[in-house]
Amino acid sequence: MIDALQLLAKGKNSDPLPVTHLMGEDLWIREVVRKRIIEAWCGEGETSFDQLIGTQGAVEVEKNFGAASLFATKNLLVLSDPGAGDKGTPLSSLGKNQLATLIQACKNIPTQTDRLIIETGTLKKTSAVFKALEKVAQTVDTSPPKGSIRRNWIELMTRRVQVVLSPPLLDAMSASEVPLGTVLADLNKLSLAVDEGVEVPVELWKELSQAGPEVSVWELGDYLTQGKTARLIQVINNLRGEGHTIHDLLPSLFTWNQQRLTIRSNQISGGGKEPEGIHPFVLKKIGSQLGKVPLERIRNEGMALYRLDRISKQSLEDPELALDKTLTSFSERKI
């Protein structure tokens, strides 16, 4: 399996392999890679294109080989999981006979005229579908990138839109879980908001971002840790004014709590090895704020967030009022 950036680095003139398996949930990266394959395979010529969906589409692949139009000399097939609202069963659910039919089609592809792209979510490497596809296709990782790989994507996008990020902003974008498609939209807006060559600060990203509350959770985390209750409530009210609710905030707050728990556990155990899955920017930022916070307090905060989640789904009390009370108790050290 190769990273999507490795495939893109091959350039538009490299002939794509007959079958490519794009595996992962990042739809924006998947689209970028698909476009590159189409550019490399089709060039300037006329091309026929067919979209097949789910397990039903998997058994129809071979029927569509060589189905180019009268003027097309090349044929591209894309077999993908059903999208939101589409009928069908994901490819991870392929039965034994369906999988055998798909694999045979991959082996029989007429390489002079056809290319096949198979798009799935993340598959377990022990699954029959993954093992079978690995033998007949080039697997490209299109899952949401993390760490240095995510940073490489963001640096690539900044060059594309010709915007210069301040080091703290590059760190923050690399450490966040904001989808890359949203980051690209933000970068385009930032490039219009500053003069050419001027570094963009973190504050401007927060102001212009389409990422919603996730960016502001950095700010929330600071105020929660520092006990600045008034500023905390101000940020929450600003988010509400933008139309965000408890349902928008909770996922990022859960991430914030889990990061605190992981980093503090690592500190208590000696901190000899950096915890896996934590970006260095997050490790430095949160680690410097924790001080001697007891693990029990962080666990209690996590339990309070789970209670908030239950309240938001079961209408046990006003969820927005419960959110205010809970986060205020965090900042006032009452949990």
Secondary structure, 3 states (H helix, E strand, C coil): CEEHHHHHHCCCCCCCCCEEEEECCCHHHHHHHHHHHHHHHHCCCCEEEEEEEHHHHHCCCHHHCCCCCCCCCEEEEEEECCCCCCCCCCHHHCCHHHHHHHHHHHHHCCCCCEEEEEEECCCCCCCHHHHHHHHHCEEEECCCCCHHHHHHHHHHHHHHHCCEECHHHHHHHHHCCCCHHHHHHHHHHHHHHCCCCCEECHHHHHHHCCCCHHHHHHHHHHHHHHCCHHHHHHHHHHHHHCCCCHHHHHHHHHHHHHHHHHHHHHHHCCCCCCCCCCCHHHHHHHHHHHCCCCHHHHHHHHHHHHHHHHHHHHCCCCHHHHHHHHHHHHHCCCC
